[in-house]
């Protein structure tokens, strides 16, 4: 099975895995990886690096938008096997170490099983390793508000709500916003397409997730690369407006 890799700007690639996405930023022979998909996505992840002319050895860092299993899946593997630093917001570091887990529970999923798409999504998530224990042994914190000295020069933007330390990544020179799960364009448990918040059950603090849309709205970008769903083209402020209009 080959990875679904889409180039959206020079050196910027969106990859679709098992209901979740990751982003590869390349600069010469070096690369930055944003998120890693489910544990079961590992072969797709490695294939996607090859597809863009990179490799695990070329990764300068793995940036994690948030420490849910469908984004953290192969982070410790890359760290242990290749020495790749795994970096997150300070508030998300203990989450990555699994000192706690702010993730939708099996009980909550079952309680929402009557909703369209929830049970098929849950079955696939479990098959992809969604309930696996995937702590990162030595995650590192990054500072927000300034570009990181990494390929792609991403700027972490704290957008709490989905988790306490959730971050988006802004690439102003490319007009790209990697939004993680703070703003998505689709999900198997949603009937909607286009910019939206994930369903309520997935957010640790729904009110904070709504407030983080204000932060995203101020970022200048015309390509949105979400944690779930296809790339969305158009001004970020318009995407945020659409998401607000769909809030229930």
C-alpha positions as CSV (number, residue, x, y, z in Angstrom):
1,X,0.0,0.0,0.0
2,X,1.5,3.3,-1.1
3,X,1.2,6.6,0.9
4,X,-1.2,9.2,-0.5
5,X,1.2,12.2,-0.7
6,X,0.1,15.6,-2.0
7,X,2.6,18.4,-2.6
8,X,0.9,21.7,-1.6
9,X,3.8,24.1,-1.9
10,X,7.6,24.0,-2.4
11,X,9.0,21.5,0.0
12,X,5.6,21.1,1.7
13,X,3.6,17.8,1.5
14,X,0.4,16.6,3.1
15,X,0.1,12.8,3.6
16,X,-3.2,11.0,4.2
17,X,-2.9,7.9,6.5
18,X,-5.6,5.9,8.2
19,X,-8.2,8.7,8.8
20,X,-5.4,11.0,9.9
21,X,-2.7,13.2,8.3
22,X,0.9,14.1,8.7
23,X,3.0,16.8,7.0
24,X,6.6,16.6,5.6
25,X,8.6,19.8,5.2
26,X,11.8,19.4,3.2
27,X,14.8,21.7,2.7
28,X,17.6,20.2,0.7
29,X,18.4,16.8,2.1
30,X,16.9,17.6,5.5
31,X,13.3,17.3,6.6
32,X,10.8,18.0,9.4
33,X,7.9,15.7,10.1
34,X,4.8,17.1,11.7
35,X,2.8,14.3,13.4
36,X,3.2,10.5,12.6
37,X,-0.2,9.0,12.2
38,X,-1.5,5.9,14.0
39,X,1.0,3.1,15.1
40,X,-0.4,1.0,12.2
41,X,0.5,3.8,9.7
42,X,4.2,3.2,10.1
43,X,4.8,1.6,6.7
44,X,2.8,4.4,5.1
45,X,4.8,6.9,7.0
46,X,8.2,5.4,5.9
47,X,6.9,5.2,2.3
48,X,5.8,8.8,2.4
49,X,9.3,9.9,3.4
50,X,10.7,7.9,0.5
51,X,8.2,9.4,-1.9
52,X,9.4,12.9,-1.2
53,X,13.0,12.0,-1.5
54,X,13.7,11.8,2.2
55,X,14.2,9.1,4.8
56,X,14.1,8.7,8.6
57,X,17.8,9.4,8.8
58,X,17.2,12.8,7.2
59,X,14.7,13.9,9.8
60,X,15.9,16.8,11.9
61,X,12.9,16.7,14.2
62,X,9.4,15.3,14.7
63,X,7.0,18.0,15.7
64,X,3.8,16.8,17.3
65,X,0.6,18.9,17.2
66,X,-0.8,17.0,20.2
67,X,-0.2,13.6,21.8
68,X,-3.3,11.6,20.8
69,X,-2.3,8.2,19.6
70,X,-3.4,8.9,16.0
71,X,-0.7,11.6,15.8
72,X,1.9,10.2,18.1
73,X,1.9,6.6,16.7
74,X,5.5,6.3,15.4
75,X,7.2,9.2,17.3
76,X,9.0,6.9,19.8
77,X,10.0,4.5,17.1
78,X,11.7,7.3,15.2
79,X,13.3,8.6,18.4
80,X,14.6,5.1,19.5
81,X,15.6,3.8,16.0
82,X,17.0,7.0,14.5
83,X,17.7,9.4,17.3
84,X,15.1,11.9,16.0
85,X,14.1,14.5,18.6
86,X,10.4,14.6,19.3
87,X,9.2,18.1,20.2
88,X,5.9,19.4,21.5
89,X,4.4,22.3,23.5
90,X,5.5,22.3,27.1
91,X,1.9,21.5,28.3
92,X,1.9,18.5,25.9
93,X,5.2,17.0,27.0
94,X,3.7,15.0,30.0
95,X,0.9,13.9,27.8
96,X,3.4,12.4,25.3
97,X,5.1,10.6,28.2
98,X,1.7,9.3,29.1
99,X,1.7,10.7,32.6
100,X,-2.0,11.2,31.7
101,X,-4.2,10.6,28.7
102,X,-6.7,13.2,27.4
103,X,-8.2,11.2,24.6
104,X,-11.7,10.0,23.9
105,X,-12.5,6.9,25.9
106,X,-13.9,3.6,24.6
107,X,-16.9,4.3,26.8
108,X,-17.6,7.7,25.3
109,X,-17.2,6.2,21.8
110,X,-19.7,3.5,22.6
111,X,-22.1,6.0,24.1
112,X,-22.0,7.9,20.8
113,X,-22.2,4.7,18.7
114,X,-25.6,5.6,17.4
115,X,-24.2,8.6,15.5
116,X,-23.5,8.0,11.8
117,X,-20.0,6.8,11.1
118,X,-18.8,6.5,14.7
119,X,-18.7,2.7,15.0
120,X,-17.0,2.1,11.6
121,X,-14.5,4.7,12.5
122,X,-13.9,3.1,15.9
123,X,-13.3,-0.3,14.3
124,X,-10.7,1.1,11.9
125,X,-9.1,3.2,14.6
126,X,-8.6,0.1,16.8
127,X,-7.2,-1.9,13.9
128,X,-4.8,1.0,13.2
129,X,-3.5,0.9,16.8
130,X,-5.7,3.6,18.3
131,X,-5.8,2.0,21.7
132,X,-2.1,1.2,21.8
133,X,0.2,2.5,24.5
134,X,2.8,4.7,22.7
135,X,4.6,6.9,25.2
136,X,7.6,9.0,24.1
137,X,10.5,8.4,26.4
138,X,12.2,11.8,26.2
139,X,10.0,14.4,24.5
140,X,11.3,17.9,24.3
141,X,9.5,21.2,24.6
142,X,9.6,23.9,21.9
143,X,8.9,27.6,22.3
144,X,5.9,29.2,20.6
145,X,5.6,32.5,18.7
146,X,8.8,32.3,16.6
147,X,10.0,30.1,13.7
148,X,11.9,27.0,14.7
149,X,15.3,26.5,13.2
150,X,14.2,23.5,11.3
151,X,13.4,22.7,7.6
152,X,10.3,24.6,6.7
153,X,10.8,27.1,9.5
154,X,7.5,26.3,11.1
155,X,6.2,28.6,13.8
156,X,4.3,26.8,16.6
157,X,1.1,28.5,17.6
158,X,-0.6,27.3,20.9
159,X,-4.2,26.4,20.2
160,X,-5.4,24.6,23.3
161,X,-8.8,22.9,23.7
162,X,-8.5,19.7,21.7
163,X,-5.7,19.0,24.3
164,X,-4.0,21.3,26.8
165,X,-0.9,21.8,24.7
166,X,-2.2,21.5,21.2
167,X,-0.3,23.5,18.6
168,X,-0.8,24.5,15.0
169,X,2.2,25.3,12.8
170,X,2.3,28.4,10.7
171,X,4.5,28.6,7.5
172,X,4.0,32.3,6.6
173,X,6.5,32.3,3.7
174,X,4.6,29.5,2.1
175,X,1.1,30.7,3.0
176,X,0.4,27.4,4.8
177,X,-1.2,26.6,8.1
178,X,-0.8,23.1,9.6
179,X,-3.8,23.1,11.9
180,X,-3.7,19.7,13.5
181,X,-7.0,19.0,15.1
182,X,-7.8,22.6,16.1
183,X,-9.5,23.0,12.7
184,X,-10.2,20.1,10.3
185,X,-11.8,19.7,6.9
186,X,-13.5,16.4,7.4
187,X,-13.7,13.3,9.6
188,X,-15.4,9.9,9.2
189,X,-17.7,10.7,12.2
190,X,-18.9,14.0,10.6
191,X,-21.4,14.3,7.7
192,X,-19.9,17.7,6.8
193,X,-17.1,18.5,4.4
194,X,-15.0,21.6,4.6
195,X,-13.6,23.6,7.6
196,X,-15.1,22.5,10.9
197,X,-14.3,21.6,14.5
198,X,-14.1,17.9,15.3
199,X,-17.2,16.5,17.0
200,X,-17.6,17.5,20.6
201,X,-16.6,14.1,22.1
202,X,-13.0,14.5,20.8
203,X,-12.1,17.7,22.6
204,X,-10.7,17.9,26.1
205,X,-12.1,21.4,26.6
206,X,-14.6,22.4,24.0
207,X,-14.8,26.0,25.1
208,X,-11.1,26.5,24.8
209,X,-11.2,24.8,21.3
210,X,-13.7,27.4,20.2
211,X,-11.6,30.2,21.6
212,X,-8.5,28.9,19.7
213,X,-10.3,29.7,16.5
214,X,-9.7,33.3,17.3
215,X,-6.0,32.6,17.3
216,X,-6.1,30.8,14.0
217,X,-8.2,33.5,12.4
218,X,-5.3,36.0,12.9
219,X,-2.8,33.9,10.9
220,X,-2.2,34.8,7.3
221,X,-2.4,31.7,5.2
222,X,-4.3,30.5,2.1
223,X,-3.7,26.7,2.4
224,X,-4.9,24.8,5.4
225,X,-3.4,21.4,6.1
226,X,-5.6,19.7,8.8
227,X,-5.0,16.7,10.9
228,X,-8.1,15.1,9.3
229,X,-9.6,15.7,5.9
230,X,-8.2,17.1,2.6
231,X,-6.2,20.3,2.2
232,X,-8.4,23.3,2.1
233,X,-7.5,26.3,-0.1
234,X,-8.7,29.8,0.8
235,X,-7.9,32.4,3.5
236,X,-7.7,31.1,7.0
237,X,-10.2,33.7,8.2
238,X,-12.8,32.3,5.8
239,X,-12.1,28.8,6.9
240,X,-12.5,29.8,10.6
241,X,-15.8,31.6,9.7
242,X,-17.1,28.5,8.1
243,X,-16.2,26.4,11.1
244,X,-17.9,28.8,13.5
245,X,-21.1,28.7,11.4
246,X,-21.2,24.9,11.7
247,X,-20.7,24.8,15.5
248,X,-23.6,23.1,17.3
